[in-house]
Amino acid sequence: MAQQQQMESQSWQETMIRKSNNQEEQFSPDKIRRSVQNAGASQELADEITQQIQGSTHSGMTTSEIDSSIQDILRQRDMNAYNNWMQWKEQHQSSQ
């Protein structure tokens, strides 16, 4: 069991995500958790979303794919956090 958990943790730690500028960076569950909480989701929901995303990531996955998954979950579970997430995203895109 501990060996399985270690293998699972190593797999996401080795996962490289492709950002919108085409650079790659190591997948970071903490970034997801923090972003979801900043959108207003509870710590419990942020942890659930982080675990779900962490379990479905793979090398080469894009930040857009991750963002879309987070949006889908927030839309189903917490409309206030979803609206905050979308508002932040709109502001961020217009400032680029």
C-alpha positions as CSV (number, residue, x, y, z in Angstrom):
1,M,0.0,0.0,0.0
2,A,2.7,2.5,0.9
3,Q,4.6,1.5,-2.2
4,Q,1.5,2.1,-4.3
5,Q,1.1,5.6,-2.8
6,Q,4.7,6.3,-3.4
7,M,4.3,5.3,-7.1
8,E,1.2,7.5,-7.4
9,S,2.9,10.5,-5.9
10,Q,6.0,10.0,-8.1
11,S,3.8,9.9,-11.2
12,W,2.3,13.4,-10.8
13,Q,5.6,14.7,-9.6
14,E,7.1,13.7,-12.9
15,T,4.2,15.1,-15.0
16,M,5.1,18.0,-17.2
17,I,2.2,20.4,-18.2
18,R,2.3,22.6,-21.3
19,K,1.5,26.2,-20.6
20,S,-0.3,28.6,-23.0
21,N,3.1,30.0,-24.1
22,N,4.1,26.5,-25.1
23,Q,6.7,26.2,-22.2
24,E,6.5,23.1,-20.0
25,E,6.5,23.1,-16.2
26,Q,6.1,20.5,-13.6
27,F,2.5,19.8,-12.5
28,S,1.8,21.4,-9.1
29,P,-1.3,20.3,-7.2
30,D,-0.7,23.2,-4.7
31,K,-1.2,25.7,-7.5
32,I,-4.6,24.2,-8.3
33,R,-5.7,24.0,-4.6
34,R,-4.6,27.6,-4.0
35,S,-6.4,28.9,-7.2
36,V,-9.6,27.1,-6.4
37,Q,-9.6,28.4,-2.9
38,N,-8.9,31.9,-4.1
39,A,-12.0,31.6,-6.3
40,G,-14.0,31.1,-3.1
41,A,-14.3,27.3,-2.9
42,S,-14.1,25.7,0.5
43,Q,-10.9,23.9,1.5
44,E,-12.7,20.6,1.2
45,L,-13.9,21.3,-2.3
46,A,-10.5,22.6,-3.3
47,D,-8.9,19.4,-2.0
48,E,-11.4,17.2,-3.9
49,I,-10.8,19.1,-7.1
50,T,-7.1,18.9,-6.7
51,Q,-7.2,15.2,-6.1
52,Q,-9.5,14.7,-9.2
53,I,-7.2,16.8,-11.4
54,Q,-4.1,15.2,-10.0
55,G,-5.5,11.7,-10.8
56,S,-6.3,12.6,-14.4
57,T,-3.1,14.5,-15.5
58,H,-0.6,13.2,-17.9
59,S,2.5,14.6,-19.5
60,G,1.8,16.9,-22.3
61,M,-1.6,17.9,-20.9
62,T,-2.2,21.6,-21.3
63,T,-3.1,24.2,-18.7
64,S,-6.2,24.9,-20.8
65,E,-7.3,21.3,-20.4
66,I,-6.8,21.5,-16.7
67,D,-8.6,24.8,-16.5
68,S,-11.6,23.4,-18.4
69,S,-11.8,20.4,-16.0
70,I,-11.7,22.8,-13.0
71,Q,-14.4,24.9,-14.6
72,D,-16.7,21.9,-15.1
73,I,-16.3,20.8,-11.5
74,L,-16.9,24.3,-10.1
75,R,-19.9,24.8,-12.3
76,Q,-21.5,21.6,-10.9
77,R,-20.4,22.1,-7.3
78,D,-20.1,25.8,-6.4
79,M,-21.5,28.5,-8.8
80,N,-20.1,31.3,-6.7
81,A,-16.6,30.0,-7.0
82,Y,-17.2,29.2,-10.7
83,N,-18.3,32.8,-11.4
84,N,-15.2,34.1,-9.5
85,W,-13.0,31.8,-11.5
86,M,-14.4,33.0,-14.8
87,Q,-14.2,36.6,-13.8
88,W,-10.5,36.2,-12.8
89,K,-9.9,34.4,-16.1
90,E,-11.5,37.1,-18.1
91,Q,-9.5,39.8,-16.3
92,H,-6.3,37.9,-16.8
93,Q,-6.8,37.3,-20.5
94,S,-7.6,41.0,-21.1
95,S,-4.4,42.1,-19.3
96,Q,-2.2,40.0,-21.6
